[in-house]
């Protein structure tokens, strides 16, 4: 054995000395005390049994008092009165609030509510509870070694004094209640158990502890007799053991007991997880000193490891479930919460709303003003949306500029109120502080599954997506899903999406058709409007199917670039006659692109031999007026003609016309229809046409399909004409056009 440090002793030496002294003393004392203790024990057993029985009766009384106090609290509990008044959500409340509430101690194993007639509000979760409370008496029900006390509580009607709002029936684990509410001093707690052979049901009004329980008293003996005996034996043996006991006592206290108590206190401090601790000072016993050092070092290492692990876990969870840019929950958190919600609410009847929010033209803003401004915009939108939601509702960022919220226990009116509140905050926010000159707008799609329509839960995200698409297309800002919107599910078709992506990436399925725009005198074709089609085998996909996919998936600018490449190819191959021209429709995303001139450089090369017309809608100009005007002015200076398409379909055409950098105005078909509606409508259109011509704009009338319309647009002074009557769209037009005869 290795030598011990100076002034230190082996714990084995201390234990050997202590055991030797203890054996000698024990043999000497035990032989003398054995017979005397037997007499004392017999005399005290009966008294201990009576004390234990009385103590158990007192414990039952304590439980009764506790249940009465709990009954008074439950009678005033607002949530309980709400469920009795409106029991529709009672099953959900029962599963999520009853046993998790701070109202209930651990020994309450269940609760059911009954209406004033004693009928249960919802089928019981366990067969222990009756469905009809005919006689509200307390019953003790036994089973599986447990004693359940059904404790009825009458709930008064607070709005109608003297009447009963209903009843609450508590299931009380009587044995658990006794153990948790009473500390026994005479009864051995671990011996207390339900007596075997009890009937299934007992009268709970009179509970006899001896009939219900088996128990044993604590074998403490008679304290006075034990004390007297100890004193007498101390006198008998004082000369024999005084010296030895004193020595053992001092040694144990000095070298074992005190160090062990110090270690125990230290271990208790560590067990409680205290951040500050006072390690015990050095011990003279080598084993205890080694243990002390090991404990101190281990605790320091363990605390450091736990702190680092907690930090990393918290950071990883935060990164895994939250969007670092906006602070909203991310798609992973949404999928976890959504799947949990579906499983939870499949059997509940609560209104659920799914709200999908999208920033209009975000890519254009991001490209125009930079990613830093785009990120700041997303953070502001997330903050405004979170403030518009109810307390406790989560906001999710699904990706890009798309956000979602799931609103539980909602109606169409309440969800619309949230959407309108959000729209109002967006409209009032000073986005000009970010350097954004155009108005920032939001499109919201909402899908709702009410209490009787829960089979739609799993389709809510898809329905909200369709509703948001309709909101963007109709410019209504907010749309609630309607069944007829399901007809537009083709925008989610993988076949159409793949066809559009193929056209953007390769262009081999992009087929350009052209429709002639002729002069009013019919002498020549001024230019051709380029119209995109997609070839899918033998099927030709038309714009009505193409552009919903383009818009929904924010591919406007990318698709415009594909069209520009296709038209440039046709110009190079001389499929568009020299001396005429071509017009291309550009989306808002393309118009405000800083690199729009670079995109159109291939067309600019033909500006000398062809008239190149860029068609834009008023919406693309008004929503990003400053940037759009700047880009279009540059294009005009480089020889492009700018045409304002669909004039008359928007509310702001006249207001912004003077400041728009355009050369040609295309009358929307709705204005042509107005020529036939009434004399007043006709005069208004004539004066608008006259104003446009006098302001120096060319006027193009489209949608001419019959001679009557041709005559009407000729009368109002249209300088350019387009329509099926004059020429139909087709691929690679030749020189033979369906022109009207020269006048």
HELIX and SHEET records of a PDB file:
HELIX    1   1 UNK A   11  UNK A   75  1                                  65    
HELIX    2   2 UNK A   78  UNK A   85  1                                   8    
HELIX    3   3 UNK A   87  UNK A   89  5                                   3    
HELIX    4   4 UNK A   90  UNK A   93  1                                   4    
HELIX    5   5 UNK A   94  UNK A   98  3                                   5    
HELIX    6   6 UNK A  174  UNK A  181  1                                   8    
HELIX    7   7 UNK A  189  UNK A  191  5                                   3    
HELIX    8   8 UNK A  209  UNK A  212  1                                   4    
HELIX    9   9 UNK A  223  UNK A  251  1                                  29    
HELIX   10  10 UNK A  252  UNK A  257  3                                   6    
HELIX   11  11 UNK A  258  UNK A  271  1                                  14    
HELIX   12  12 UNK A  286  UNK A  321  1                                  36    
HELIX   13  13 UNK A  331  UNK A  345  1                                  15    
HELIX   14  14 UNK A  362  UNK A  369  1                                   8    
HELIX   15  15 UNK A  371  UNK A  388  1                                  18    
HELIX   16  16 UNK A  412  UNK A  428  1                                  17    
HELIX   17  17 UNK A  431  UNK A  434  5                                   4    
HELIX   18  18 UNK A  454  UNK A  459  5                                   6    
HELIX   19  19 UNK A  460  UNK A  474  1                                  15    
HELIX   20  20 UNK A  483  UNK A  492  5                                  10    
HELIX   21  21 UNK A  494  UNK A  505  1                                  12    
HELIX   22  22 UNK A  543  UNK A  552  1                                  10    
HELIX   23  23 UNK A  556  UNK A  572  1                                  17    
HELIX   24  24 UNK A  588  UNK A  591  1                                   4    
HELIX   25  25 UNK A  596  UNK A  599  1                                   4    
HELIX   26  26 UNK A  601  UNK A  604  1                                   4    
HELIX   27  27 UNK A  618  UNK A  622  1                                   5    
HELIX   28  28 UNK A  625  UNK A  637  1                                  13    
HELIX   29  29 UNK A  653  UNK A  657  1                                   5    
HELIX   30  30 UNK A  669  UNK A  677  1                                   9    
HELIX   31  31 UNK A  679  UNK A  694  1                                  16    
HELIX   32  32 UNK A  707  UNK A  715  1                                   9    
SHEET    1   A 5 UNK A 108  UNK A 114  0                                        
SHEET    2   A 5 UNK A 164  UNK A 173 -1                                        
SHEET    3   A 5 UNK A 146  UNK A 156 -1                                        
SHEET    4   A 5 UNK A 139  UNK A 143 -1                                        
SHEET    5   A 5 UNK A 201  UNK A 203 -1                                        
SHEET    1   B 2 UNK A 193  UNK A 194  0                                        
SHEET    2   B 2 UNK A 213  UNK A 214 -1                                        
SHEET    1   C 5 UNK A 395  UNK A 399  0                                        
SHEET    2   C 5 UNK A 402  UNK A 408 -1                                        
SHEET    3   C 5 UNK A 352  UNK A 359 -1                                        
SHEET    4   C 5 UNK A 442  UNK A 449 -1                                        
SHEET    5   C 5 UNK A 478  UNK A 480  1                                        
SHEET    1   D 9 UNK A 539  UNK A 541  0                                        
SHEET    2   D 9 UNK A 525  UNK A 536 -1                                        
SHEET    3   D 9 UNK A 510  UNK A 519 -1                                        
SHEET    4   D 9 UNK A 720  UNK A 721 -1                                        
SHEET    5   D 9 UNK A 698  UNK A 701  1                                        
SHEET    6   D 9 UNK A 664  UNK A 667  1                                        
SHEET    7   D 9 UNK A 641  UNK A 647  1                                        
SHEET    8   D 9 UNK A 611  UNK A 617  1                                        
SHEET    9   D 9 UNK A 581  UNK A 585  1                                        
SHEET    1   E 4 UNK A 539  UNK A 541  0                                        
SHEET    2   E 4 UNK A 525  UNK A 536 -1                                        
SHEET    3   E 4 UNK A 510  UNK A 519 -1                                        
SHEET    4   E 4 UNK A 730  UNK A 731 -1                                        
END                                                                             
